[in-house]
């Protein structure tokens, strides 16, 4: 690409020319940016698919109920629930003082929270705080027998 340097002061042209030589032209920069965005999107989609599969396998293994909410929030809610449960198990059982009986009681409380949005809202929470978070959950966050909900 050619640059018109006539509007630059003579003593500024050489430095600007050296700087331009290290930069990609606008078209090349845009192509690289677009390619990076595409590869990032592909990487993110693959990562999400792997996380979703792990969350689904975990939910089936530990008999977790399906989540409720808008279709677009369900997968995110499942991934959030799984990630928080893994963090909680690490903090409370693996590194903490809980035994399997304590953990089983926590799992029962977890099964009552079926609103996907609740799990999404807790996605950045510390695993050690899960019991307190579960106790703070409202009836709207818990599953109901009402099919019209």
Secondary structure as UniProt FT lines:
FT   TURN            6..7
FT   HELIX           10..21
FT   HELIX           26..61
FT   TURN            62..63
FT   HELIX           71..89
FT   HELIX           90..94
FT   HELIX           100..111
FT   HELIX           116..121
FT   TURN            122..124
FT   HELIX           127..129
FT   HELIX           130..136
FT   HELIX           139..141
FT   TURN            147..148
//
